[in-house]
Amino acid sequence: MKLGQRLSVCVLLLLCVTQSADGGNILVWYTEGSHWINMKPVLESLIDRGHQVTVLVPSTSMFMNASEPSRFGYEPFNVSVSKETIEDFMKEFFHFSMYEMDHMSYLQIYIRFIELMKGNLQNSLKFLDGVVKSETIMKKLKEGKYDLLLADPVYPGSDLVADILAIPLVFSLRFSIGNTWERHCGQLPAPPSFVPGTMSKLTDKMDFRDRVWNFLFYALQDAVIDNFFFKEVDKYYSEIKGKPTSACEMMGRADIWLMRTYWDFDFPRPSLPNFKFVGGIHCRPAKPLPEDMEDFVQSSGDAGIVVFTLGSFIKNITTEKGNMIASALAQIPQKVLWRYSGEKPVTLGANTRLYDWIPQNDLLGHPKTRAFITHGGTNGIYEAIYHGVPMVGIPMFADQPDNMVHMKAKGAAIIADLNFIKMEDLRDALNTVINDKSYKENVMQLSSIHHDRPMSPLDEAVFWIEYTMRNKGAEHLRVQAHELTWYQYHCLDVLAFLLAIVLLLIFLVIKTCSFCLRRCCGRKEKRKRKAE
């Protein structure tokens, strides 16, 4: 190799080393399910930009696997909760959400929900034990010299660890129940007159009765979260910190909140400088389908196809429901690709194929796709918006019913209730969203809004993560509301002061008038007596 070539190679190597040295060192909090699926594209993009990424992975997990090949590093830790315990909880939660809730009163729902939440929180704190109560793990984290902690706060503890490590914290989340974390901890404004509580099944267009319910919904959710979540987490954090600690205040110290929603999906609302709306960060153009699947799709002709999946957690449904759904699908002219791993329905039509797994995004982006039957998960809805596919929603649990209310309000979906739906209801719903052009037009409008942004949601998420690292945090974006008490925030002390002044002035006016009246009446009385 000539001297000039050697010098060129050396320069390139030095540039590569410099680029690597400029990259940040990012710690990622453990998460699960669709939350993990949504997090991975961000991590891949950060690695592409020269950052080092380390993911905390519990020994018990349904989706995270520290032994699988990956471009990012893993930091495994042990937990005392078995996988069977987690699976049993998920089955119990799904059964409550899918089959029990529709037949219960609001009081019964809340009692059962609190019971489930308590059990889940205890498991979550045991997961946290594996990090903060492990001298080995904490020693590694302190020696890791991380520049930032990225977390989905669905599992508690990321804010505590970020505080211990004295590093900036970036949250990535879709929502919290009733917007409690965002409103109380993040100080995100949420007037109940037009900002519907998450899971309230309301839209931003509320009549008086809706506003009353939304107001009460906020208060009820806050009471539940404060008394059955923060109360326990506060106790845990105080034990670790060795002094009284508020988990909500700790959460409020997050530098950036990446909200996985946008105005194609959500309703307009007030925001803050450190809240960034990045819905659809996982969406991408469709890739070619596997050959056998493409052949089946092409065989649909002009009628096209329907994509059907109930998400990664729901593997099957009852035999009765499966047969009812299969009967409905058999009566439409489209071919159907159904992700279903349960017992094969006896009523399955020739136009329907069952798959253990389907490339959902690639199918939704296929030109022959006419409709999407979905459980209403945020990831699936955003892929449908991205590709402009109208939906029939069969929501199951958590935020899914609320998500589908949003899509119905925007004219892009029809909602069907799993417990009460009949064969003709599902058939008619599919025929409507496919043949009524307004559904396609509305979802294409949402797709246009989604794509018409200064930068892609993934690029925006990465930008704000890097921004936080460059500035050693983003405290300058946090509002002063964090330092105010609740009565100061609502200016109740100012109103009390002004009211006191007004009352004092009224009192003085009354006393003055009374005094003048007495003086005046007194003089008249004296004159009257003298005249007598």
Secondary structure, DSSP 8 states (H G I E B T S, - for coil): --HHHHHHHHHHHHHHHHHHHHS-EEEE----HHHHHHHHHHHHHHHHTT-EEEEEEESS-SS--TTS--SSEEEEE--S--HHHHHHHHHHHHHIIIIIGGGS-HHHHHHHHHHHHHHHHHHHHHHHHHHHT-HHHHHHHHHT--SEEEE-TTSTTHHHHHHHHT--EEEEES--GGGHIIIIIS-----TTTS--TTS---S---HHHHHHHHHHHHHHHHHHIIIIIHHHHHHHHHHHTS---HHHHHHT-SEEEES--TTTS------TTEEE-TTTT--------HHHHHHHHTTGGG-EEEEE-TTT-----HHHHHHHHHHHTTSSSEEEEE--S---TT--TTEEEES---HHHHHTSTTEEEEEE---HHHHHHHHHHT--EEE---STTHHHHHHHHHHTTSEEE--TTT--HHHHHHHHHHHHH-HHHHHHHHHHHHHHH-SSS-HHHHHHHHHHHHHHTT--GGGS-GGGGS-HHHHTTHHHHHHHHHHHHHHHHHHHHHHHHHHHHHHHHHHHHHHHH-
